[in-house]
Amino acid sequence: MSTVAPSVPLPARVPSPARHALRMPLSLTVTMGAWFWGVVLVGATVGTVVAARVAGSVDVSVVAFARQGAIWFPFSLTIMLVATYLSVHVAAGMTRRSFVRATLLAALVAGAGHTVVMTVLVLAERAVHGALGWDARIADALLPGPHATVGALLAELGPVLVLANLCGLLVGIVYLRTGGWWGTLALPLTVGPLLLAQALNGTDDGLLRGLPEAAVAPAHVLGTALLGVAVAAAYVALVRGAPVRTT
């Protein structure tokens, strides 16, 4: 008579620490980003319909007005992320290094995501306007014109939207380490790179005025990327010695 050995359930698969650390910041940025662009889409649609009823046509890109919101809303989220998540992260037994990696990766992914979504919405709006016989001028002088290529839109939006998230992380860790007064006094240094990146353009007031038109976009991308590296390096250095309350 043979006996059958009882089956032993396999242990549940434990997610890697890196993946676990990334889950919370990425979930926050994706969820809030979806709400943000949902509001933008509804607002742009309603605004376009109302303007068309009043003026007969809408010859400007309404979606393009969301650029500043796409910069400063994620910026504020990353400030909150550092202020609320670092202590929880360390109290759960994870390291500052994994926190840095997770938040930096979430900042990059969120910035890239906002860039893609806004580019798609601008192009979709352009197609709708074209089908209705309207123009699609972009009133924002810092964005490429209505006939700009996808590459031009990505080059203008992407670096700044990623840098906005990185600056938000830096602002958050400076406030956490130094408190309200010094954190506020340090804003020219922590937010300054983002303002400087927006000034890297070829308009009459831009820092790149006088450059050949073909060189403006590469200079903007390179300059903003260098600012992003500097901001990320400062953030990494400050997180290492940040005080953490675990009780």
Secondary structure in CASP SS format (residue, H / E / C, confidence):
PFRMAT SS
TARGET T0000
AUTHOR 0000-0000-0000
METHOD secondary structure of the structure
MODEL  1
M C 1.00
S C 1.00
T C 1.00
V C 1.00
A C 1.00
P C 1.00
S C 1.00
V C 1.00
P C 1.00
L C 1.00
P C 1.00
A C 1.00
R C 1.00
V C 1.00
P C 1.00
S C 1.00
P H 1.00
A H 1.00
R H 1.00
H H 1.00
A H 1.00
L H 1.00
R H 1.00
M H 1.00
P H 1.00
L H 1.00
S H 1.00
L H 1.00
T H 1.00
V H 1.00
T H 1.00
M H 1.00
G H 1.00
A H 1.00
W H 1.00
F H 1.00
W H 1.00
G H 1.00
V H 1.00
V H 1.00
L H 1.00
V H 1.00
G H 1.00
A H 1.00
T H 1.00
V H 1.00
G H 1.00
T H 1.00
V H 1.00
V H 1.00
A H 1.00
A H 1.00
R H 1.00
V H 1.00
A H 1.00
G C 1.00
S C 1.00
V C 1.00
D C 1.00
V E 1.00
S C 1.00
V C 1.00
V H 1.00
A H 1.00
F H 1.00
A H 1.00
R H 1.00
Q H 1.00
G H 1.00
A H 1.00
I H 1.00
W H 1.00
F H 1.00
P H 1.00
F H 1.00
S H 1.00
L H 1.00
T H 1.00
I H 1.00
M H 1.00
L H 1.00
V H 1.00
A H 1.00
T H 1.00
Y H 1.00
L H 1.00
S H 1.00
V H 1.00
H H 1.00
V H 1.00
A H 1.00
A C 1.00
G C 1.00
M C 1.00
T C 1.00
R H 1.00
R H 1.00
S H 1.00
F H 1.00
V H 1.00
R H 1.00
A H 1.00
T H 1.00
L H 1.00
L H 1.00
A H 1.00
A H 1.00
L H 1.00
V H 1.00
A H 1.00
G H 1.00
A H 1.00
G H 1.00
H H 1.00
T H 1.00
V H 1.00
V H 1.00
M H 1.00
T H 1.00
V H 1.00
L H 1.00
V H 1.00
L H 1.00
A H 1.00
E H 1.00
R H 1.00
A H 1.00
V H 1.00
H H 1.00
G H 1.00
A H 1.00
L C 1.00
G C 1.00
W C 1.00
D C 1.00
A C 1.00
R E 1.00
I C 1.00
A C 1.00
D C 1.00
A C 1.00
L C 1.00
L C 1.00
P C 1.00
G C 1.00
P C 1.00
H C 1.00
A C 1.00
T C 1.00
V H 1.00
G H 1.00
A H 1.00
L H 1.00
L H 1.00
A H 1.00
E H 1.00
L H 1.00
G H 1.00
P H 1.00
V H 1.00
L H 1.00
V H 1.00
L H 1.00
A H 1.00
N H 1.00
L H 1.00
C H 1.00
G H 1.00
L H 1.00
L H 1.00
V H 1.00
G H 1.00
I H 1.00
V H 1.00
Y H 1.00
L H 1.00
R H 1.00
T H 1.00
G H 1.00
G H 1.00
W H 1.00
W H 1.00
G H 1.00
T H 1.00
L H 1.00
A C 1.00
L H 1.00
P H 1.00
L H 1.00
T H 1.00
V C 1.00
G H 1.00
P H 1.00
L H 1.00
L H 1.00
L H 1.00
A H 1.00
Q H 1.00
A H 1.00
L C 1.00
N C 1.00
G C 1.00
T C 1.00
D C 1.00
D C 1.00
G C 1.00
L C 1.00
L C 1.00
R C 1.00
G C 1.00
L C 1.00
P C 1.00
E H 1.00
A H 1.00
A H 1.00
V H 1.00
A H 1.00
P H 1.00
A H 1.00
H H 1.00
V H 1.00
L H 1.00
G H 1.00
T H 1.00
A H 1.00
L H 1.00
L H 1.00
G H 1.00
V H 1.00
A H 1.00
V H 1.00
A H 1.00
A H 1.00
A H 1.00
Y H 1.00
V H 1.00
A H 1.00
L H 1.00
V H 1.00
R H 1.00
G C 1.00
A C 1.00
P C 1.00
V C 1.00
R C 1.00
T C 1.00
T C 1.00
END
